[in-house]
Amino acid sequence: MLSGSCLCGGVSYRVDAPLGPILHCHCESCRKAHGAAFSSLAGVPRNKFSWTSGEELLGKFESSPGKFRIFCTRCGSQLMTDRPHQDKVNLRMGCLDTDVENRAEMHIWRSDGASWYDPNDHIPEWPEAPPAR
C-alpha cells in the first residue's frame, strides 16, 4: 500500500497498487504549477486510489483540455492529475509519504524545459543546507 498527503496534512490518500513508471515532466504547465524545473509523477490505477481524509479541501484546475490538477485549497500542494477518461491517475511524487525503491525512468517534455536547468549537470550536492558562504 502507498500513502500520501499534502503539506498541511489536511488531505491524504492511499493506493492499493504499485507505482507505474516515475517520470520527470518538464512541460510548461507542470513547471508553472509546481514552481520548479519539472514535476515528478507516477501513474496508479484509478480503481486502486482513494482519498482517506480532507476530500472537502480539494480544488481542481483544468490546465489543458481534459486534464485536471488536483490540489489542497489550504496549502496549495499539487497531489495528482486526473484525466477522467483514463483508467489511471498520476500521483505527484513529492506528496508521496511511502518510501519507494523505484527510480525515475525518463524526463519528458524537455522541449519545454527551463533554460536554467540541465538534467545532465553535475553540480555539488549537500545532505542539508550548504555551508555558509
The first five atom37 places (N, CA, C, CB, O) and aatype in JSON, in Angstrom:
{
  "aatype": [12, 10, 15, 7, 15, 4, 10, 4, 7, 7, 19, 15, 18, 1, 19, 3, 0, 14, 10, 7, 14, 9, 10, 8, 4, 8, 4, 6, 15, 4, 1, 11, 0, 8, 7, 0, 0, 13, 15, 15, 10, 0, 7, 19, 14, 1, 2, 11, 13, 15, 17, 16, 15, 7, 6, 6, 10, 10, 7, 11, 13, 6, 15, 15, 14, 7, 11, 13, 1, 9, 13, 4, 16, 1, 4, 7, 15, 5, 10, 12, 16, 3, 1, 14, 8, 5, 3, 11, 19, 2, 10, 1, 12, 7, 4, 10, 3, 16, 3, 19, 6, 2, 1, 0, 6, 12, 8, 9, 17, 1, 15, 3, 7, 0, 15, 17, 18, 3, 14, 2, 3, 8, 9, 14, 6, 17, 14, 6, 0, 14, 14, 0, 1],
  "atom_mask": [
    [1, 1, 1, 1, 1],
    [1, 1, 1, 1, 1],
    [1, 1, 1, 1, 1],
    [1, 1, 1, 0, 1],
    [1, 1, 1, 1, 1],
    [1, 1, 1, 1, 1],
    [1, 1, 1, 1, 1],
    [1, 1, 1, 1, 1],
    [1, 1, 1, 0, 1],
    [1, 1, 1, 0, 1],
    [1, 1, 1, 1, 1],
    [1, 1, 1, 1, 1],
    [1, 1, 1, 1, 1],
    [1, 1, 1, 1, 1],
    [1, 1, 1, 1, 1],
    [1, 1, 1, 1, 1],
    [1, 1, 1, 1, 1],
    [1, 1, 1, 1, 1],
    [1, 1, 1, 1, 1],
    [1, 1, 1, 0, 1],
    [1, 1, 1, 1, 1],
    [1, 1, 1, 1, 1],
    [1, 1, 1, 1, 1],
    [1, 1, 1, 1, 1],
    [1, 1, 1, 1, 1],
    [1, 1, 1, 1, 1],
    [1, 1, 1, 1, 1],
    [1, 1, 1, 1, 1],
    [1, 1, 1, 1, 1],
    [1, 1, 1, 1, 1],
    [1, 1, 1, 1, 1],
    [1, 1, 1, 1, 1],
    [1, 1, 1, 1, 1],
    [1, 1, 1, 1, 1],
    [1, 1, 1, 0, 1],
    [1, 1, 1, 1, 1],
    [1, 1, 1, 1, 1],
    [1, 1, 1, 1, 1],
    [1, 1, 1, 1, 1],
    [1, 1, 1, 1, 1],
    [1, 1, 1, 1, 1],
    [1, 1, 1, 1, 1],
    [1, 1, 1, 0, 1],
    [1, 1, 1, 1, 1],
    [1, 1, 1, 1, 1],
    [1, 1, 1, 1, 1],
    [1, 1, 1, 1, 1],
    [1, 1, 1, 1, 1],
    [1, 1, 1, 1, 1],
    [1, 1, 1, 1, 1],
    [1, 1, 1, 1, 1],
    [1, 1, 1, 1, 1],
    [1, 1, 1, 1, 1],
    [1, 1, 1, 0, 1],
    [1, 1, 1, 1, 1],
    [1, 1, 1, 1, 1],
    [1, 1, 1, 1, 1],
    [1, 1, 1, 1, 1],
    [1, 1, 1, 0, 1],
    [1, 1, 1, 1, 1],
    [1, 1, 1, 1, 1],
    [1, 1, 1, 1, 1],
    [1, 1, 1, 1, 1],
    [1, 1, 1, 1, 1],
    [1, 1, 1, 1, 1],
    [1, 1, 1, 0, 1],
    [1, 1, 1, 1, 1],
    [1, 1, 1, 1, 1],
    [1, 1, 1, 1, 1],
    [1, 1, 1, 1, 1],
    [1, 1, 1, 1, 1],
    [1, 1, 1, 1, 1],
    [1, 1, 1, 1, 1],
    [1, 1, 1, 1, 1],
    [1, 1, 1, 1, 1],
    [1, 1, 1, 0, 1],
    [1, 1, 1, 1, 1],
    [1, 1, 1, 1, 1],
    [1, 1, 1, 1, 1],
    [1, 1, 1, 1, 1],
    [1, 1, 1, 1, 1],
    [1, 1, 1, 1, 1],
    [1, 1, 1, 1, 1],
    [1, 1, 1, 1, 1],
    [1, 1, 1, 1, 1],
    [1, 1, 1, 1, 1],
    [1, 1, 1, 1, 1],
    [1, 1, 1, 1, 1],
    [1, 1, 1, 1, 1],
    [1, 1, 1, 1, 1],
    [1, 1, 1, 1, 1],
    [1, 1, 1, 1, 1],
    [1, 1, 1, 1, 1],
    [1, 1, 1, 0, 1],
    [1, 1, 1, 1, 1],
    [1, 1, 1, 1, 1],
    [1, 1, 1, 1, 1],
    [1, 1, 1, 1, 1],
    [1, 1, 1, 1, 1],
    [1, 1, 1, 1, 1],
    [1, 1, 1, 1, 1],
    [1, 1, 1, 1, 1],
    [1, 1, 1, 1, 1],
    [1, 1, 1, 1, 1],
    [1, 1, 1, 1, 1],
    [1, 1, 1, 1, 1],
    [1, 1, 1, 1, 1],
    [1, 1, 1, 1, 1],
    [1, 1, 1, 1, 1],
    [1, 1, 1, 1, 1],
    [1, 1, 1, 1, 1],
    [1, 1, 1, 1, 1],
    [1, 1, 1, 0, 1],
    [1, 1, 1, 1, 1],
    [1, 1, 1, 1, 1],
    [1, 1, 1, 1, 1],
    [1, 1, 1, 1, 1],
    [1, 1, 1, 1, 1],
    [1, 1, 1, 1, 1],
    [1, 1, 1, 1, 1],
    [1, 1, 1, 1, 1],
    [1, 1, 1, 1, 1],
    [1, 1, 1, 1, 1],
    [1, 1, 1, 1, 1],
    [1, 1, 1, 1, 1],
    [1, 1, 1, 1, 1],
    [1, 1, 1, 1, 1],
    [1, 1, 1, 1, 1],
    [1, 1, 1, 1, 1],
    [1, 1, 1, 1, 1],
    [1, 1, 1, 1, 1],
    [1, 1, 1, 1, 1],
    [1, 1, 1, 1, 1]
  ],
  "atom_positions": [
    [[0.84, -1.18, 0.0], [0.0, 0.0, 0.0], [0.88, 1.25, 0.0], [-0.95, 0.0, 1.22], [1.93, 1.28, 0.64]],
    [[0.45, 2.26, -0.72], [1.11, 3.55, -0.77], [0.21, 4.58, -0.1], [1.42, 3.97, -2.23], [-1.01, 4.46, -0.13]],
    [[0.81, 5.58, 0.51], [0.02, 6.67, 1.07], [0.72, 7.99, 0.77], [-0.18, 6.49, 2.6], [1.93, 8.05, 0.56]],
    [[-0.09, 9.05, 0.76], [0.44, 10.37, 0.51], [-0.41, 11.42, 1.18], [0.0, 0.0, 0.0], [-1.53, 11.14, 1.62]],
    [[0.13, 12.64, 1.25], [-0.6, 13.73, 1.88], [-0.05, 15.07, 1.39], [-0.52, 13.63, 3.42], [1.02, 15.14, 0.79]],
    [[-0.8, 16.11, 1.67], [-0.4, 17.47, 1.3], [0.51, 18.05, 2.38], [-1.63, 18.37, 1.09], [0.73, 17.43, 3.42]],
    [[1.04, 19.25, 2.13], [1.96, 19.9, 3.05], [1.34, 20.16, 4.42], [2.43, 21.21, 2.45], [2.0, 19.96, 5.44]],
    [[0.08, 20.6, 4.46], [-0.54, 20.92, 5.76], [-1.11, 19.69, 6.45], [-1.64, 21.95, 5.56], [-1.5, 19.77, 7.61]],
    [[-1.17, 18.56, 5.76], [-1.69, 17.33, 6.35], [-3.2, 17.22, 6.31], [0.0, 0.0, 0.0], [-3.76, 16.24, 6.81]],
    [[-3.87, 18.19, 5.72], [-5.33, 18.16, 5.67], [-5.91, 17.15, 4.71], [0.0, 0.0, 0.0], [-7.03, 16.67, 4.91]],
    [[-5.16, 16.81, 3.65], [-5.62, 15.86, 2.64], [-4.68, 14.67, 2.63], [-5.7, 16.53, 1.23], [-3.46, 14.83, 2.67]],
    [[-5.23, 13.49, 2.58], [-4.4, 12.29, 2.45], [-5.09, 11.28, 1.55], [-4.11, 11.67, 3.83], [-6.3, 11.34, 1.32]],
    [[-4.29, 10.35, 1.04], [-4.81, 9.32, 0.13], [-4.06, 8.02, 0.34], [-4.69, 9.77, -1.34], [-3.04, 7.97, 1.03]],
    [[-4.59, 6.97, -0.25], [-3.93, 5.67, -0.26], [-4.12, 5.04, -1.62], [-4.48, 4.75, 0.86], [-5.08, 5.33, -2.34]],
    [[-3.19, 4.17, -1.96], [-3.23, 3.43, -3.22], [-2.91, 1.99, -2.91], [-2.22, 4.03, -4.28], [-1.89, 1.7, -2.29]],
    [[-3.78, 1.09, -3.33], [-3.56, -0.33, -3.11], [-3.06, -0.98, -4.4], [-4.86, -1.02, -2.63], [-3.65, -1.93, -4.91]],
    [[-1.95, -0.44, -4.91], [-1.33, -0.95, -6.14], [0.09, -0.4, -6.21], [-2.17, -0.56, -7.42], [0.39, 0.62, -5.58]],
    [[0.96, -1.05, -6.96], [2.3, -0.5, -7.13], [2.29, 0.72, -8.05], [3.25, -1.57, -7.67], [1.37, 0.91, -8.84]],
    [[3.33, 1.53, -7.93], [3.5, 2.68, -8.81], [3.82, 2.24, -10.23], [4.61, 3.6, -8.29], [4.47, 1.21, -10.45]],
    [[3.36, 3.03, -11.17], [3.82, 2.87, -12.54], [5.18, 3.54, -12.66], [0.0, 0.0, 0.0], [5.76, 3.95, -11.65]],
    [[5.7, 3.65, -13.87], [7.0, 4.3, -14.06], [7.01, 5.73, -13.54], [7.38, 4.28, -15.53], [6.03, 6.46, -13.7]],
    [[8.11, 6.13, -12.93], [8.28, 7.5, -12.46], [8.88, 8.32, -13.59], [9.18, 7.56, -11.18], [9.86, 7.93, -14.21]],
    [[8.26, 9.48, -13.84], [8.7, 10.38, -14.91], [8.95, 11.77, -14.33], [7.66, 10.44, -16.05], [8.32, 12.16, -13.36]],
    [[9.87, 12.49, -14.94], [10.07, 13.91, -14.63], [9.53, 14.69, -15.82], [11.6, 14.24, -14.35], [10.09, 14.62, -16.91]],
    [[8.44, 15.43, -15.62], [7.81, 16.17, -16.71], [8.25, 17.63, -16.69], [6.29, 16.08, -16.6], [8.13, 18.31, -15.67]],
    [[8.76, 18.09, -17.82], [9.28, 19.46, -17.95], [8.32, 20.36, -18.72], [10.63, 19.44, -18.64], [8.71, 21.46, -19.11]],
    [[7.08, 19.93, -18.96], [6.16, 20.76, -19.74], [5.92, 22.09, -19.01], [4.81, 20.02, -19.99], [6.07, 22.17, -17.79]],
    [[5.55, 23.1, -19.77], [5.37, 24.43, -19.19], [4.33, 24.44, -18.08], [4.97, 25.41, -20.28], [4.52, 25.11, -17.06]],
    [[3.22, 23.71, -18.25], [2.19, 23.75, -17.21], [2.66, 23.06, -15.93], [0.9, 23.08, -17.72], [2.31, 23.51, -14.84]],
    [[3.44, 21.98, -16.02], [3.99, 21.36, -14.8], [4.98, 22.3, -14.12], [4.69, 20.02, -15.14], [4.96, 22.45, -12.9]],
    [[5.84, 22.95, -14.91], [6.8, 23.88, -14.32], [6.08, 25.0, -13.58], [7.72, 24.47, -15.4], [6.44, 25.34, -12.45]],
    [[5.06, 25.57, -14.2], [4.34, 26.69, -13.57], [3.52, 26.22, -12.36], [3.42, 27.38, -14.59], [3.47, 26.91, -11.34]],
    [[2.87, 25.07, -12.46], [2.04, 24.57, -11.36], [2.88, 24.25, -10.12], [1.28, 23.33, -11.8], [2.41, 24.41, -9.0]],
    [[4.11, 23.79, -10.33], [4.94, 23.37, -9.21], [6.03, 24.38, -8.86], [5.57, 22.04, -9.52], [6.71, 24.22, -7.84]],
    [[6.19, 25.41, -9.68], [7.23, 26.41, -9.4], [8.62, 25.81, -9.41], [0.0, 0.0, 0.0], [9.48, 26.22, -8.63]],
    [[8.83, 24.84, -10.28], [10.1, 24.12, -10.3], [10.46, 23.75, -11.74], [10.02, 22.84, -9.42], [9.65, 23.94, -12.66]],
    [[11.66, 23.23, -11.94], [12.12, 22.86, -13.28], [11.29, 21.73, -13.88], [13.58, 22.46, -13.24], [11.16, 21.63, -15.1]],
    [[10.75, 20.88, -13.04], [9.94, 19.76, -13.52], [9.08, 19.22, -12.39], [10.83, 18.64, -14.11], [9.28, 19.56, -11.22]],
    [[8.15, 18.38, -12.75], [7.3, 17.69, -11.78], [7.55, 16.2, -11.91], [5.79, 18.05, -11.99], [7.56, 15.66, -13.02]],
    [[7.74, 15.52, -10.79], [7.93, 14.07, -10.8], [6.59, 13.41, -10.54], [8.99, 13.64, -9.74], [5.87, 13.79, -9.61]],
    [[6.25, 12.42, -11.35], [4.94, 11.79, -11.25], [5.01, 10.31, -11.57], [3.96, 12.47, -12.17], [5.97, 9.83, -12.18]],
    [[3.99, 9.59, -11.15], [3.85, 8.18, -11.48], [2.37, 7.84, -11.51], [4.61, 7.28, -10.44], [1.59, 8.31, -10.68]],
    [[1.99, 7.04, -12.47], [0.6, 6.62, -12.6], [0.26, 5.45, -11.7], [0.0, 0.0, 0.0], [1.1, 4.6, -11.4]],
    [[-1.0, 5.43, -11.26], [-1.55, 4.31, -10.5], [-2.97, 4.06, -11.0], [-1.53, 4.6, -8.95], [-3.61, 4.98, -11.5]],
    [[-3.46, 2.84, -10.87], [-4.82, 2.56, -11.33], [-5.86, 3.39, -10.56], [-5.13, 1.06, -11.17], [-5.84, 3.45, -9.33]],
    [[-6.76, 4.0, -11.29], [-7.83, 4.81, -10.69], [-8.63, 4.02, -9.67], [-8.76, 5.34, -11.78], [-8.97, 4.55, -8.6]],
    [[-8.94, 2.77, -9.97], [-9.8, 1.98, -9.08], [-9.07, 1.48, -7.84], [-10.36, 0.81, -9.84], [-9.68, 0.84, -6.99]],
    [[-7.77, 1.76, -7.72], [-6.99, 1.39, -6.53], [-6.61, 2.61, -5.7], [-5.72, 0.62, -6.94], [-5.93, 2.49, -4.68]],
    [[-7.05, 3.79, -6.14], [-6.75, 5.05, -5.47], [-7.97, 5.5, -4.67], [-6.35, 6.14, -6.49], [-9.1, 5.39, -5.15]],
    [[-7.75, 6.02, -3.44], [-8.85, 6.59, -2.67], [-8.35, 7.7, -1.75], [-9.57, 5.49, -1.86], [-7.24, 7.63, -1.22]],
    [[-9.19, 8.7, -1.57], [-8.9, 9.76, -0.6], [-9.22, 9.21, 0.78], [-9.72, 11.08, -0.9], [-10.25, 8.55, 0.95]],
    [[-8.37, 9.46, 1.76], [-8.64, 8.96, 3.12], [-9.0, 10.08, 4.08], [-7.43, 8.2, 3.64], [-9.59, 9.83, 5.13]],
    [[-8.66, 11.32, 3.75], [-9.1, 12.46, 4.55], [-9.0, 13.74, 3.73], [-8.26, 12.58, 5.85], [-8.21, 13.82, 2.78]],
    [[-9.79, 14.72, 4.1], [-9.7, 16.05, 3.53], [-10.26, 16.26, 2.14], [0.0, 0.0, 0.0], [-9.93, 17.25, 1.49]],
    [[-11.08, 15.35, 1.68], [-11.63, 15.5, 0.32], [-12.35, 16.84, 0.13], [-12.59, 14.34, 0.02], [-12.41, 17.37, -0.98]],
    [[-12.89, 17.37, 1.22], [-13.58, 18.66, 1.14], [-12.61, 19.82, 0.9], [-14.38, 18.91, 2.42], [-13.04, 20.92, 0.54]],
    [[-11.32, 19.6, 1.11], [-10.31, 20.63, 0.9], [-9.76, 20.64, -0.53], [-9.16, 20.43, 1.87], [-8.98, 21.52, -0.89]],
    [[-10.18, 19.69, -1.35], [-9.62, 19.57, -2.69], [-10.16, 20.63, -3.64], [-9.9, 18.21, -3.24], [-11.35, 20.96, -3.62]],
    [[-9.29, 21.12, -4.46], [-9.65, 22.01, -5.56], [-9.13, 21.37, -6.83], [0.0, 0.0, 0.0], [-8.29, 20.47, -6.79]],
    [[-9.63, 21.82, -7.97], [-9.11, 21.3, -9.23], [-9.07, 22.41, -10.25], [-9.96, 20.13, -9.73], [-9.87, 23.35, -10.23]],
    [[-8.11, 22.29, -11.15], [-7.9, 23.27, -12.19], [-7.65, 22.52, -13.49], [-6.73, 24.22, -11.85], [-6.79, 21.65, -13.56]],
    [[-8.41, 22.87, -14.53], [-8.23, 22.23, -15.83], [-7.11, 22.98, -16.57], [-9.57, 22.22, -16.66], [-7.35, 24.02, -17.18]],
    [[-5.9, 22.43, -16.5], [-4.73, 23.11, -17.06], [-4.58, 22.93, -18.56], [-3.48, 22.63, -16.38], [-3.93, 23.73, -19.22]],
    [[-5.18, 21.9, -19.09], [-5.28, 21.69, -20.53], [-6.56, 20.88, -20.74], [-3.99, 20.95, -21.14], [-7.05, 20.26, -19.79]],
    [[-7.09, 20.86, -21.94], [-8.39, 20.19, -22.14], [-8.4, 18.75, -21.62], [-8.74, 20.19, -23.61], [-7.64, 17.9, -22.07]],
    [[-9.29, 18.5, -20.66], [-9.46, 17.16, -20.1], [-8.46, 16.77, -19.04], [0.0, 0.0, 0.0], [-8.55, 15.66, -18.52]],
    [[-7.51, 17.64, -18.69], [-6.51, 17.33, -17.66], [-6.73, 18.24, -16.46], [-5.06, 17.49, -18.21], [-6.63, 19.46, -16.57]],
    [[-7.03, 17.64, -15.32], [-7.32, 18.37, -14.09], [-6.2, 18.19, -13.08], [-8.66, 17.92, -13.49], [-5.79, 17.06, -12.78]],
    [[-5.71, 19.29, -12.56], [-4.71, 19.26, -11.49], [-5.47, 19.35, -10.18], [-3.66, 20.44, -11.64], [-6.23, 20.29, -9.96]],
    [[-5.27, 18.38, -9.31], [-5.97, 18.3, -8.04], [-5.01, 18.75, -6.94], [-6.5, 16.84, -7.77], [-3.89, 18.25, -6.84]],
    [[-5.47, 19.7, -6.11], [-4.59, 20.31, -5.12], [-5.36, 20.59, -3.83], [-3.97, 21.61, -5.67], [-6.59, 20.62, -3.82]],
    [[-4.61, 20.79, -2.75], [-5.2, 21.18, -1.48], [-5.44, 22.68, -1.52], [-4.27, 20.78, -0.26], [-4.53, 23.45, -1.82]],
    [[-6.67, 23.1, -1.24], [-7.0, 24.53, -1.26], [-6.45, 25.28, -0.06], [-8.5, 24.7, -1.33], [-6.43, 26.51, -0.06]],
    [[-6.02, 24.55, 0.97], [-5.48, 25.21, 2.16], [-3.98, 25.5, 2.0], [-5.73, 24.35, 3.4], [-3.54, 26.61, 2.28]],
    [[-3.19, 24.51, 1.56], [-1.74, 24.71, 1.47], [-1.22, 24.8, 0.05], [-1.03, 23.59, 2.19], [-0.08, 25.2, -0.17]],
    [[-2.03, 24.43, -0.94], [-1.64, 24.53, -2.33], [-0.9, 23.34, -2.9], [0.0, 0.0, 0.0], [-0.56, 23.34, -4.08]],
    [[-0.66, 22.31, -2.1], [0.07, 21.14, -2.61], [-0.65, 20.53, -3.8], [0.24, 20.1, -1.51], [-1.85, 20.26, -3.75]],
    [[0.1, 20.3, -4.87], [-0.41, 19.57, -6.04], [-0.3, 18.09, -5.7], [0.39, 19.93, -7.37], [0.81, 17.59, -5.49]],
    [[-1.41, 17.38, -5.64], [-1.42, 15.98, -5.22], [-1.43, 15.0, -6.39], [-2.6, 15.72, -4.35], [-0.79, 13.95, -6.33]],
    [[-2.16, 15.35, -7.44], [-2.29, 14.42, -8.56], [-2.85, 15.15, -9.77], [-3.2, 13.24, -8.19], [-3.31, 16.29, -9.67]],
    [[-2.79, 14.49, -10.91], [-3.53, 14.95, -12.08], [-4.49, 13.86, -12.47], [-2.58, 15.32, -13.26], [-4.23, 12.67, -12.29]],
    [[-5.61, 14.28, -13.02], [-6.68, 13.36, -13.38], [-7.19, 13.69, -14.77], [-7.82, 13.41, -12.36], [-7.57, 14.82, -15.06]],
    [[-7.2, 12.7, -15.61], [-7.89, 12.75, -16.91], [-9.02, 11.75, -16.76], [-6.91, 12.41, -18.16], [-8.8, 10.54, -16.91]],
    [[-10.24, 12.21, -16.47], [-11.33, 11.31, -16.1], [-11.61, 10.16, -17.06], [-12.56, 12.09, -15.97], [-12.15, 9.14, -16.65]],
    [[-11.25, 10.29, -18.31], [-11.5, 9.22, -19.27], [-10.43, 8.12, -19.23], [-11.58, 9.79, -20.67], [-10.59, 7.1, -19.9]],
    [[-9.36, 8.32, -18.47], [-8.3, 7.32, -18.38], [-8.49, 6.42, -17.17], [-6.93, 7.99, -18.32], [-9.17, 6.79, -16.21]],
    [[-7.9, 5.23, -17.23], [-8.04, 4.27, -16.13], [-6.97, 4.44, -15.05], [-7.99, 2.85, -16.68], [-6.87, 3.63, -14.14]],
    [[-6.17, 5.49, -15.16], [-5.16, 5.77, -14.13], [-5.2, 7.24, -13.76], [-3.74, 5.37, -14.63], [-5.74, 8.07, -14.49]],
    [[-4.62, 7.54, -12.6], [-4.37, 8.92, -12.18], [-2.86, 9.04, -11.97], [-5.18, 9.3, -10.85], [-2.19, 8.04, -11.73]],
    [[-2.34, 10.25, -12.07], [-0.91, 10.47, -11.89], [-0.64, 11.15, -10.55], [-0.34, 11.32, -13.04], [-1.05, 12.29, -10.33]],
    [[0.05, 10.44, -9.67], [0.43, 10.99, -8.38], [1.62, 11.91, -8.55], [0.75, 9.87, -7.37], [2.49, 11.65, -9.38]],
    [[1.67, 12.97, -7.78], [2.84, 13.85, -7.72], [3.74, 13.28, -6.64], [2.44, 15.35, -7.42], [3.37, 13.22, -5.46]],
    [[4.92, 12.86, -7.04], [5.81, 12.11, -6.15], [6.2, 12.87, -4.9], [7.05, 11.72, -6.9], [6.47, 12.25, -3.87]],
    [[6.24, 14.19, -4.96], [6.62, 14.98, -3.79], [5.63, 14.87, -2.64], [0.0, 0.0, 0.0], [5.97, 15.21, -1.5]],
    [[4.42, 14.41, -2.91], [3.41, 14.26, -1.86], [3.26, 12.82, -1.38], [2.06, 14.76, -2.36], [2.44, 12.53, -0.51]],
    [[4.05, 11.92, -1.93], [4.01, 10.52, -1.51], [4.71, 10.39, -0.16], [4.67, 9.58, -2.58], [5.85, 10.85, -0.01]],
    [[4.06, 9.78, 0.81], [4.65, 9.58, 2.14], [5.37, 8.25, 2.26], [3.56, 9.66, 3.2], [6.26, 8.1, 3.1]],
    [[5.02, 7.29, 1.45], [5.62, 5.97, 1.47], [6.97, 6.0, 0.77], [4.7, 4.94, 0.82], [7.08, 6.52, -0.34]],
    [[7.99, 5.44, 1.4], [9.28, 5.3, 0.73], [9.14, 4.26, -0.38], [10.4, 4.9, 1.74], [8.53, 3.21, -0.19]],
    [[9.72, 4.56, -1.52], [9.71, 3.61, -2.63], [11.14, 3.42, -3.13], [8.78, 4.09, -3.79], [11.97, 4.33, -3.02]],
    [[11.41, 2.26, -3.67], [12.73, 1.98, -4.21], [12.82, 2.35, -5.69], [13.08, 0.5, -4.03], [13.92, 2.46, -6.23]],
    [[11.68, 2.55, -6.34], [11.67, 2.88, -7.76], [12.49, 4.15, -8.0], [10.23, 3.07, -8.27], [12.59, 5.01, -7.13]],
    [[13.07, 4.25, -9.17], [13.79, 5.45, -9.6], [13.15, 5.95, -10.88], [15.31, 5.16, -9.8], [12.54, 5.18, -11.63]],
    [[13.3, 7.23, -11.14], [12.73, 7.81, -12.36], [13.3, 7.09, -13.58], [13.02, 9.33, -12.44], [14.48, 6.73, -13.62]],
    [[12.44, 6.91, -14.57], [12.84, 6.21, -15.79], [13.12, 7.16, -16.94], [11.77, 5.24, -16.19], [13.84, 6.79, -17.88]],
    [[12.57, 8.37, -16.89], [12.8, 9.28, -18.01], [12.38, 10.7, -17.68], [12.06, 8.8, -19.24], [11.61, 10.95, -16.75]],
    [[12.9, 11.62, -18.47], [12.47, 13.01, -18.5], [11.6, 13.15, -19.74], [13.71, 14.03, -18.51], [11.95, 12.66, -20.81]],
    [[10.45, 13.83, -19.6], [9.59, 14.07, -20.76], [9.36, 15.56, -20.94], [8.24, 13.32, -20.59], [9.54, 16.35, -20.01]],
    [[8.95, 15.94, -22.12], [8.69, 17.33, -22.5], [9.91, 18.23, -22.29], [7.52, 17.88, -21.7], [9.77, 19.38, -21.87]],
    [[11.11, 17.7, -22.58], [12.32, 18.51, -22.48], [12.28, 19.67, -23.46], [13.55, 17.65, -22.73], [12.99, 20.66, -23.28]],
    [[11.45, 19.57, -24.51], [11.32, 20.68, -25.46], [10.77, 21.93, -24.78], [10.4, 20.28, -26.63], [10.99, 23.03, -25.27]],
    [[10.08, 21.78, -23.65], [9.55, 22.9, -22.87], [10.45, 23.22, -21.68], [8.14, 22.58, -22.39], [10.11, 24.09, -20.87]],
    [[11.57, 22.56, -21.55], [12.4, 22.64, -20.36], [12.88, 24.05, -20.03], [0.0, 0.0, 0.0], [13.09, 24.88, -20.92]],
    [[13.07, 24.29, -18.74], [13.59, 25.57, -18.25], [15.02, 25.75, -18.76], [13.55, 25.62, -16.68], [15.83, 24.83, -18.7]],
    [[15.32, 26.94, -19.26], [16.65, 27.21, -19.82], [17.75, 27.12, -18.77], [16.67, 28.6, -20.46], [18.91, 26.88, -19.1]],
    [[17.39, 27.3, -17.51], [18.38, 27.32, -16.44], [18.63, 25.95, -15.8], [17.94, 28.27, -15.38], [19.41, 25.84, -14.86]],
    [[17.97, 24.9, -16.33], [18.15, 23.57, -15.75], [18.59, 22.59, -16.83], [16.84, 23.08, -15.08], [18.01, 22.54, -17.91]],
    [[19.62, 21.82, -16.53], [20.09, 20.76, -17.41], [20.21, 19.49, -16.57], [21.47, 21.12, -18.08], [21.01, 19.44, -15.64]],
    [[19.41, 18.45, -16.89], [19.46, 17.22, -16.08], [20.81, 16.51, -16.15], [18.38, 16.27, -16.53], [21.06, 15.6, -15.36]],
    [[21.68, 16.91, -17.07], [22.99, 16.29, -17.17], [24.07, 17.03, -16.39], [23.39, 16.2, -18.61], [25.21, 16.57, -16.34]],
    [[23.73, 18.16, -15.79], [24.71, 18.89, -14.99], [25.14, 18.06, -13.79], [24.13, 20.24, -14.53], [24.33, 17.38, -13.16]],
    [[26.4, 18.14, -13.49], [26.92, 17.51, -12.28], [27.35, 18.65, -11.37], [28.13, 16.51, -12.58], [28.43, 19.22, -11.52]],
    [[26.49, 18.97, -10.43], [26.74, 20.08, -9.53], [26.81, 19.55, -8.1], [25.64, 21.17, -9.67], [26.33, 18.45, -7.82]],
    [[27.41, 20.32, -7.18], [27.55, 19.84, -5.8], [26.19, 19.5, -5.17], [28.26, 20.89, -4.95], [25.17, 20.12, -5.46]],
    [[26.22, 18.52, -4.3], [25.04, 18.11, -3.53], [25.41, 18.17, -2.05], [24.55, 16.68, -3.93], [26.54, 17.87, -1.66]],
    [[24.43, 18.55, -1.24], [24.62, 18.63, 0.2], [23.48, 17.86, 0.87], [24.66, 20.12, 0.7], [22.35, 17.91, 0.39]],
    [[23.76, 17.15, 1.98], [22.67, 16.42, 2.65], [21.62, 17.35, 3.26], [23.24, 15.53, 3.73], [20.47, 16.95, 3.44]],
    [[22.02, 18.56, 3.56], [21.1, 19.58, 4.08], [21.48, 20.91, 3.46], [21.14, 19.65, 5.66], [21.87, 20.94, 2.29]],
    [[21.4, 22.0, 4.2], [21.76, 23.32, 3.65], [23.27, 23.36, 3.34], [21.39, 24.45, 4.66], [24.06, 22.7, 4.02]],
    [[23.66, 24.13, 2.32], [25.09, 24.24, 2.02], [25.8, 25.02, 3.11], [25.31, 24.91, 0.65], [25.17, 25.75, 3.87]],
    [[27.14, 24.85, 3.19], [27.89, 25.62, 4.19], [27.72, 27.12, 3.91], [29.4, 25.24, 4.17], [27.51, 27.52, 2.77]],
    [[27.79, 27.91, 4.95], [27.66, 29.37, 4.8], [28.77, 29.87, 3.89], [27.72, 30.09, 6.2], [29.91, 29.4, 3.94]],
    [[28.41, 30.85, 3.07], [29.41, 31.42, 2.16], [29.96, 32.68, 2.72], [28.83, 31.67, 0.8], [30.81, 33.31, 2.09]]
  ]
}
